[in-house]
Structures are given as C-alpha cells and as structure tokens.
Amino acid sequence: MPYDRLTDRLAEGASPTVTTLPDGSVDHYCTVAGEPDGPIETREALAREVVGDRTSLGIRVEATEPGGQAVNAAKQLHALEGAVTCYGHLDAPVFDSLPFETVSMGDPSLVYILGFADRDLMLVRDESVTEWTLEDLRRVGDLSEAFGGDAVCGSNWAVLSGLAGAVDRLHAMDTPRVPFVFDPGDIVGSDPAAVEAVHETLDALQTAFDVVYNANRQEVRTTAAPLDGSFDDDLDRLAGVREATGITAVVMHARDEAAVATSDGRARVPNYEVAQPARHTGGGDRFSGGLAHALACGWDWDVALACGNACAVYYVGSGDTGTAADLRAFVEDRPEP
C-alpha cells in the first residue's frame, strides 16, 4: 500500500536539493468583522452582506506570515529535510524568519486571506511579481546553480510564462534533466488563448526538464478544455493534457484523491478526510512540496502521490507544515483511506 511504503521512505531521511521559484507574498490572515453580530463566518453570509444594506465592512488581521506558492512549497521541502533554495520576490522583513536559503528578486505580492468556515477568499495585489522574467533570476543568482539540483518546483503561471522563451539558454548551460513540478496557480476562468499558452510553455519546458504538471481538479478541467474530443473522467483529462503537451506526467491533487497520467499508465491514490480544517489555503502548495521531494528522491508514482496527499492533509488539518516525523506518525495512526 502506498502509505505504508511512504512511511518507510520518510524514515530514510533523504535530503535532495530542490529549487523553488519565483513568487512570494506577505500573507495577512483575516476575519471579516460583522459587528454588532460578530465575525462573518461563511462566504454565503458575506455575499448577503455585500448585496444587502452594508456600505462598508471591516477586516481584522489575525496573523501575518511569509507566503506565496514558491515559499509555501519550500517550507514543505525544508520540513522534509531537503536542501531547498527559494528564489522569490521576498523583499520584506517577514521573510527574514524563513529557515532555509532564500534569494530575493524584488517586492512581494500583498495578500489578504479572508477566512471563512467553508472556504477562504484571497485578495491579491501582485503587480511587481507578474513582471518576472528569467533575467531577474540571472541578476541575483547563478542559473546553473538554480537549475542544477535534483528537482525544480515552479509555481504560478502568471510569472512562470516567462520561462518558455528561455529554454534555449537553459539547454546551453547543459543543466541536468530533472523533474520540474509546474503548478499553474489559479487559471480557472482563463480564456482559451491563455490556456493554450500554458500548453505551449509545458511543451517548451519539456525539452529541458521532465515536466510534471500539477493542478487541482478545476484547474485540470480548465487545462483540458481547449483539447479536441470529450473525456469520461479526470484520469482521461490528465492523459489528454499529457499527450497534447508531450510532458512527462500530469498530476491532479484534490480533497478526495491524487491522480497521475504518465506515458507508462495511470494511478490514483485516495486521500485522508479532514473533518475540521484549520486552514483552507496553502494545502495545494504543501502537496507540490511533497510531490517535488518524492520525485527528487526517485520514489514510485503512487508513493509520490501519497506523500503529496499526506503533506497537504496534515497542513489543512493542523495549520502546521508537517516534518517527516510528523507525517510518519500521522499515517501510522490512521488506516489507509
């Protein structure tokens, strides 16, 4: 069973070298004040307030943390004892507390995460981050070092799109061919031309890396939408995207399962249920970090999916990024889902 084998792999204490890039954000976790009735607890209640008689609402910042998809994935990779370097937009004091190596390329996004019982709402200001190109990385670091480890974990399509035109330069450096875990971020609602540009970027990156496209269920469906033909289920969509782009693998992470389609076949790994989430935001980034760690270590696909699931569920359920010891205990205390 994949989770049993996961505990064995985690006990080995592997420490792969992984790069994450290129975003970064100052995350303010907030409650929405609804005085005199107390905090607004659900998104539906917020919608009623917005379309009702309210002319203003207050927010209360409960916590401020270093965030961004690249930063969150790096937190997970570090917790799993990997040697991780995050190249991101980290010019703010909040990032000084990060316990792994960081290289900043500019100002971070500003994010307000409105917390609700059912699902969070993120309000983002990220003008400087969306202007990122490979030249920004070259300005602050050595490209051969950034792409010379055991894996790369790249997040957020808005900024990663700049990599597509830089593949020839990466080839010229003769960097090792390693897994590149590519999380597109929230592309749901993008127009077909933008989604086709994602396909083109994946195809270009595959010439230099073993690209693993990693998205949630709705993002997978958005990615598959421009393709010809119909799909019976999500596994068919994963296979369709992989065949259309020619990449190594397409992964879906969801609350109930993780799944993958490769040239050799397909696999699904069921996920643990979280009865009372402590955090709704950030679980997908922990999945990315766990998946990148597993692939950098050369683990089998079903174990890699189990690792991503365990990282995500542990974070969503506790609000903490799980170490290898945390995840082993978590899995050993529960039956396989």
Protein Blocks (a to p, Z undefined) as FASTA:
>chain_A
ZZlmmmmmmmnopacdddddfbdcddddddddfbfnbpafbfklmmmmmmmmbfbdcddd
fbdcdedjklmmmmmmmmnopacdddddfbbfklmmpcbdcddfbdcddddddddfkbcc
ddddfkkmmmgcfklmmmmmcfklmmmmmbdcdehjklmmmmmmmmmmmmmnopacdddd
ddebjaehiafklmmmmmmmmmmmmmmmccdddddfklmmmmmmmpgcjdfblmlmmmmm
mmmnopabdcdddfkbccdddfkbccdddddddfbafbfghjlmmmmmmmmmmmmnopaf
klmmmmmmmmmmmmmmnopacdfklmmmmmmmpccZZ
